[in-house]
Amino acid sequence: MGCGVFSTPRLMQAAMLDAYTEDIGLSVHKLKPPSPGPGQVLVRVHRAPVHPVDLCLFTGEISQKPAVPFIPGLEASGTVVVGSSQWLGKRVHVYSSAKPYNQVWAEYAVFESEDCVELWDSTDFDQGALLSCNPLTVLYFKELLLRGKHRAAVQSAANSCLGRMLIRLCESMHLPLINIVQSAEKAEDLRALGCEHLLDSSASCFEEDYLDLCLKLGATVGFDTVAGEFSGKLLKGLCPGGVLYVHSGLVTDKYQHLSIYDVIFAGKTMEGVFISQWFEGKTKQERETLYAEIQRDLKGIFASQIAGHFSLADVKKAVQTYACASNAGEILLHPH
């Protein structure tokens, strides 16, 4: 292992969650940069996004809460400044599916070399910071769609960054997708993109229209981001034998109104899906193939709209901005 022409400072800046509080107990600390061990690299972090799971983590809604203080952040882009000659100086995306957070809201972060993805020349640091969480989730959905030989699908929270990727994926597969949003305003945003099957869950006729559209298209699979009581409504509309995959939770309500008829007589099922578990089961070659597919189509299916850039000093403002308008696009932190 060698440092080459790169050098690291004695201290670095890092955003840390100091306490689980309603007003998000984040602050910036000065810390000693981490030291990589055998098989690891030190990455100078250029961009790191805010994700919905971060919001759940900060408020303590996740059951296995890490001890505070800790450095948050799931994925990032940057440059390897300490490591083997294979990686030294390379522009990389970093993400480890084995951890609930990867400590990338800092100027420097340590990763296993196997968790590095070299960025193509056509991939900038903004898009390069967003190669894992949403794109890999969409590719997981693609695998489920193909495996189940589904003819039509449903998704909630369709106006999110992830939802828009799924819309583009289904268009490329020529597979009808029922897109559900939670307000008339969000419906207008997607209508402007030319979405054919679009429903507003706040409308009085939503449930009736949803049942009719599922029957008309033969929808047998759904991807739910909302959870709670809404999952029961989505499952009810799916055709017999349908499956609803719940992959996140915008609400933390308990599940209600799950029809016994749907489960027993119509053979419908509801499953929780966790992207990390799916990704952990992939071989090195399979992971490389997935990331190549993502980087190949960063201006198409996997494009991420960037809504704002913030320094570490403004980390609390960045999180609050994302929490108030997560559908507007991605929020990126610039540790340097």
C-alpha positions as CSV (number, residue, x, y, z in Angstrom):
1,M,0.0,0.0,0.0
2,G,1.3,3.4,-0.9
3,C,0.2,7.1,-0.7
4,G,1.7,8.2,-4.0
5,V,1.5,12.0,-4.5
6,F,-1.6,12.3,-2.4
7,S,-1.5,13.4,1.2
8,T,-4.2,13.6,3.9
9,P,-4.6,16.3,6.5
10,R,-4.1,15.8,10.2
11,L,-7.8,16.5,10.8
12,M,-10.9,16.3,8.6
13,Q,-14.4,17.6,8.8
14,A,-17.3,15.2,9.3
15,A,-21.0,15.6,9.8
16,M,-22.2,13.5,12.8
17,L,-25.5,12.6,14.4
18,D,-25.0,13.5,18.0
19,A,-28.4,12.5,19.3
20,Y,-31.8,11.1,18.2
21,T,-34.0,14.2,18.3
22,E,-37.0,15.5,16.4
23,D,-35.0,18.5,15.1
24,I,-32.2,16.3,13.7
25,G,-29.2,16.4,16.0
26,L,-26.5,16.9,13.3
27,S,-23.4,18.9,13.7
28,V,-19.9,19.2,12.1
29,H,-16.9,17.8,13.9
30,K,-13.2,17.8,13.3
31,L,-11.8,14.3,13.5
32,K,-8.6,12.4,12.6
33,P,-9.1,10.8,9.1
34,P,-9.6,7.1,9.2
35,S,-6.7,4.8,8.3
36,P,-7.3,2.0,5.8
37,G,-6.2,-1.5,6.7
38,P,-5.2,-4.4,4.4
39,G,-7.4,-4.7,1.4
40,Q,-9.0,-1.3,2.1
41,V,-8.7,2.2,0.5
42,L,-9.1,5.7,1.7
43,V,-11.4,7.8,-0.4
44,R,-11.5,11.6,-0.6
45,V,-15.2,12.2,-0.8
46,H,-16.5,14.6,-3.4
47,R,-20.3,14.0,-3.3
48,A,-22.6,12.2,-0.9
49,P,-26.4,12.1,-1.3
50,V,-29.2,12.3,1.3
51,H,-31.6,9.4,1.2
52,P,-34.9,8.6,2.8
53,V,-33.3,6.0,5.1
54,D,-31.1,8.7,6.5
55,L,-34.2,10.6,7.7
56,C,-35.6,7.4,9.3
57,L,-32.2,6.8,10.9
58,F,-32.0,10.3,12.4
59,T,-35.4,10.2,14.0
60,G,-34.7,6.7,15.5
61,E,-37.4,5.0,13.5
62,I,-35.1,2.1,12.5
63,S,-35.2,-0.7,15.0
64,Q,-31.4,-1.3,15.1
65,K,-30.2,2.2,15.9
66,P,-26.4,2.7,15.9
67,A,-24.9,4.3,18.9
68,V,-24.4,8.0,18.7
69,P,-22.4,9.9,17.7
70,F,-21.8,8.5,14.2
71,I,-21.1,9.7,10.7
72,P,-24.1,9.0,8.4
73,G,-24.2,8.4,4.6
74,L,-24.8,5.4,2.4
75,E,-23.0,6.0,-0.9
76,A,-20.6,8.5,-2.4
77,S,-18.2,9.4,-5.2
78,G,-14.6,10.4,-4.7
79,T,-11.0,9.7,-5.4
80,V,-8.9,7.0,-3.9
81,V,-5.9,8.7,-2.1
82,V,-4.5,5.7,-0.2
83,G,-4.6,2.1,-1.4
84,S,-3.1,-0.4,-3.7
85,S,-1.7,0.7,-7.1
86,Q,-4.8,-0.8,-8.7
87,W,-7.0,1.9,-7.1
88,L,-4.7,4.8,-6.3
89,G,-5.9,8.0,-8.0
90,K,-9.0,6.3,-9.5
91,R,-12.4,8.2,-9.5
92,V,-14.8,5.8,-7.8
93,H,-18.3,5.2,-6.5
94,V,-18.3,3.6,-3.1
95,Y,-21.1,1.7,-1.3
96,S,-21.2,-1.3,1.0
97,S,-24.4,-3.2,1.3
98,A,-23.2,-4.9,4.4
99,K,-23.6,-1.8,6.5
100,P,-26.7,0.3,7.5
101,Y,-24.5,3.4,7.0
102,N,-21.1,4.0,5.4
103,Q,-19.8,7.1,7.1
104,V,-19.4,9.1,3.8
105,W,-20.7,12.5,5.1
106,A,-17.1,13.4,5.8
107,E,-14.0,14.6,3.8
108,Y,-12.5,11.0,3.9
109,A,-14.0,7.5,4.2
110,V,-12.5,4.0,4.3
111,F,-13.9,1.2,2.2
112,E,-13.0,-2.3,1.2
113,S,-11.4,-2.2,-2.2
114,E,-14.1,-4.7,-3.4
115,D,-16.7,-2.0,-2.6
116,C,-15.2,0.4,-5.1
117,V,-16.7,0.9,-8.6
118,E,-14.5,2.8,-11.1
119,L,-16.3,5.7,-12.7
120,W,-16.4,5.8,-16.4
121,D,-15.0,9.0,-18.1
122,S,-18.6,9.9,-19.0
123,T,-19.7,9.7,-15.4
124,D,-19.3,12.9,-13.4
125,F,-19.1,13.0,-9.6
126,D,-22.7,14.1,-9.2
127,Q,-24.2,11.1,-11.0
128,G,-21.3,8.9,-9.8
129,A,-22.5,9.4,-6.2
130,L,-25.9,7.9,-7.0
131,L,-25.1,4.6,-8.6
132,S,-26.3,2.2,-5.9
133,C,-29.4,2.9,-3.8
134,N,-32.0,3.8,-6.4
135,P,-30.5,2.2,-9.6
136,L,-29.8,-1.1,-7.9
137,T,-33.3,-1.1,-6.4
138,V,-34.8,-0.6,-9.9
139,L,-32.6,-3.4,-11.3
140,Y,-33.9,-5.7,-8.5
141,F,-37.5,-4.8,-9.5
142,K,-36.5,-5.6,-13.1
143,E,-35.4,-9.1,-12.0
144,L,-38.7,-9.6,-10.1
145,L,-40.7,-8.5,-13.1
146,L,-38.9,-10.9,-15.4
147,R,-39.0,-13.8,-13.0
148,G,-42.7,-13.4,-12.3
149,K,-43.5,-12.9,-16.1
150,H,-45.8,-10.1,-15.0
151,R,-47.9,-8.3,-17.7
152,A,-48.6,-5.1,-15.8
153,A,-47.3,-3.5,-12.5
154,V,-48.2,-0.9,-9.9
155,Q,-46.1,1.5,-7.9
156,S,-46.8,4.0,-5.2
157,A,-44.9,7.3,-4.6
158,A,-44.3,7.4,-8.4
159,N,-43.1,11.0,-8.4
160,S,-40.0,10.1,-6.4
161,C,-36.5,9.8,-8.0
162,L,-36.8,6.0,-7.7
163,G,-40.4,6.1,-9.1
164,R,-39.3,8.0,-12.2
165,M,-36.5,5.5,-12.8
166,L,-39.1,2.6,-12.6
167,I,-41.3,4.5,-15.1
168,R,-38.5,4.7,-17.6
169,L,-37.6,1.0,-17.0
170,C,-41.1,-0.2,-17.6
171,E,-41.4,2.0,-20.8
172,S,-38.2,0.3,-22.1
173,M,-39.7,-3.1,-21.3
174,H,-43.1,-2.1,-22.9
175,L,-44.8,-3.1,-19.7
176,P,-47.8,-1.1,-18.5
177,L,-47.2,0.6,-15.1
178,I,-49.9,2.1,-12.9
179,N,-48.3,5.2,-11.3
180,I,-49.8,6.4,-8.0
181,V,-49.1,9.7,-6.4
182,Q,-50.4,11.3,-3.2
183,S,-51.6,14.7,-4.5
184,A,-53.0,16.4,-7.5
185,E,-49.9,18.6,-7.7
186,K,-47.6,15.5,-8.0
187,A,-50.0,14.0,-10.6
188,E,-49.5,17.1,-12.8
189,D,-45.7,16.7,-12.5
190,L,-45.9,13.2,-13.9
191,R,-48.6,14.0,-16.4
192,A,-46.3,16.5,-18.0
193,L,-43.9,13.6,-18.6
194,G,-46.5,11.8,-20.6
195,C,-47.4,9.0,-18.0
196,E,-50.3,7.1,-19.4
197,H,-51.6,5.3,-16.3
198,L,-51.7,7.9,-13.5
199,L,-53.8,8.0,-10.3
200,D,-54.0,10.4,-7.4
201,S,-54.6,8.6,-4.1
202,S,-56.1,11.7,-2.6
203,A,-59.0,11.7,-5.1
204,S,-62.4,10.5,-3.9
205,C,-62.6,8.1,-6.8
206,F,-59.1,6.6,-6.3
207,E,-60.0,3.2,-5.0
208,E,-62.7,2.5,-7.6
209,D,-60.4,3.8,-10.5
210,Y,-57.5,1.7,-9.2
211,L,-59.5,-1.5,-9.0
212,D,-60.8,-0.9,-12.6
213,L,-57.4,-0.1,-14.0
214,C,-55.7,-3.2,-12.4
215,L,-58.4,-5.4,-13.8
216,K,-58.2,-3.8,-17.3
217,L,-54.4,-4.1,-17.5
218,G,-54.1,-7.4,-15.6
219,A,-51.7,-6.0,-13.0
220,T,-50.2,-8.8,-10.8
221,V,-47.3,-7.1,-9.1
222,G,-46.9,-3.9,-7.1
223,F,-44.0,-2.0,-5.6
224,D,-45.0,-0.1,-2.5
225,T,-43.0,2.8,-0.9
226,V,-45.8,4.0,1.3
227,A,-46.6,1.0,3.5
228,G,-49.1,0.9,6.4
229,E,-52.8,0.9,5.6
230,F,-52.1,1.9,2.0
231,S,-50.5,-1.5,1.3
232,G,-53.8,-3.2,1.9
233,K,-55.5,-1.0,-0.7
234,L,-52.8,-1.8,-3.2
235,L,-53.0,-5.6,-2.6
236,K,-56.8,-5.5,-3.0
237,G,-56.5,-4.2,-6.5
238,L,-54.0,-6.7,-7.8
239,C,-55.4,-9.6,-9.9
240,P,-55.5,-13.1,-8.3
241,G,-52.1,-14.5,-7.6
242,G,-50.6,-11.0,-7.4
243,V,-47.7,-10.1,-5.2
244,L,-47.0,-6.7,-3.5
245,Y,-43.4,-5.9,-2.7
246,V,-43.0,-3.4,0.2
247,H,-39.5,-1.8,0.0
248,S,-39.8,1.3,2.1
249,G,-42.2,3.1,4.4
250,L,-43.2,6.7,4.1
251,V,-45.6,6.0,7.0
252,T,-45.0,3.9,10.1
253,D,-48.6,2.8,10.7
254,K,-49.4,-0.8,11.4
255,Y,-50.8,-2.9,8.6
256,Q,-54.6,-2.8,8.5
257,H,-57.4,-3.8,6.1
258,L,-55.5,-6.8,4.7
259,S,-58.3,-8.8,3.2
260,I,-58.6,-12.5,4.1
261,Y,-60.2,-13.1,0.8
262,D,-57.2,-11.6,-1.0
263,V,-54.7,-13.8,0.9
264,I,-56.6,-17.1,1.1
265,F,-59.0,-17.3,-1.9
266,A,-57.2,-15.0,-4.4
267,G,-53.7,-16.3,-3.6
268,K,-52.2,-12.9,-3.2
269,T,-49.0,-12.3,-1.2
270,M,-47.2,-9.4,0.4
271,E,-43.4,-9.5,0.8
272,G,-40.8,-7.2,2.2
273,V,-37.8,-6.7,0.0
274,F,-34.4,-5.4,1.1
275,I,-31.9,-4.3,-1.5
276,S,-28.9,-5.0,0.6
277,Q,-29.8,-8.7,1.1
278,W,-30.4,-9.1,-2.6
279,F,-27.1,-7.3,-3.5
280,E,-25.1,-9.3,-1.0
281,G,-26.1,-12.5,-2.8
282,K,-24.6,-11.3,-6.1
283,T,-21.2,-12.5,-7.2
284,K,-18.4,-10.0,-8.0
285,Q,-19.0,-10.5,-11.8
286,E,-22.8,-10.0,-11.4
287,R,-22.2,-6.8,-9.4
288,E,-19.8,-5.5,-12.1
289,T,-22.5,-6.3,-14.7
290,L,-25.1,-4.4,-12.8
291,Y,-22.9,-1.3,-12.4
292,A,-22.0,-1.4,-16.0
293,E,-25.7,-1.4,-17.0
294,I,-26.3,1.6,-14.7
295,Q,-23.3,3.7,-16.0
296,R,-24.2,2.8,-19.6
297,D,-27.7,4.5,-19.1
298,L,-27.1,7.4,-16.7
299,K,-28.7,9.8,-19.2
300,G,-31.7,7.5,-19.7
301,I,-33.3,5.1,-17.2
302,F,-30.9,5.8,-14.3
303,A,-30.6,9.5,-14.6
304,S,-30.9,11.4,-11.3
305,Q,-32.2,14.9,-11.1
306,I,-30.1,17.0,-8.8
307,A,-32.1,19.5,-6.8
308,G,-29.4,21.0,-4.6
309,H,-25.8,21.1,-3.5
310,F,-24.7,21.8,0.1
311,S,-21.4,22.0,2.0
312,L,-20.9,20.0,5.2
313,A,-21.3,23.2,7.1
314,D,-24.9,23.3,5.9
315,V,-25.7,19.6,6.4
316,K,-28.7,20.3,8.7
317,K,-30.2,22.6,6.1
318,A,-29.5,20.0,3.4
319,V,-31.4,17.3,5.3
320,Q,-34.3,19.7,6.1
321,T,-34.5,20.7,2.4
322,Y,-34.7,17.0,1.4
323,A,-37.3,16.2,4.0
324,C,-39.5,19.0,2.8
325,A,-39.2,18.3,-0.9
326,S,-37.8,14.8,-1.5
327,N,-39.6,14.5,-4.8
328,A,-37.8,17.6,-6.3
329,G,-34.6,15.6,-6.8
330,E,-31.5,14.5,-5.1
331,I,-29.6,16.6,-2.5
332,L,-25.8,16.3,-2.6
333,L,-23.3,17.1,0.1
334,H,-19.9,18.4,-0.9
335,P,-17.5,17.4,1.9
336,H,-14.7,19.3,0.2
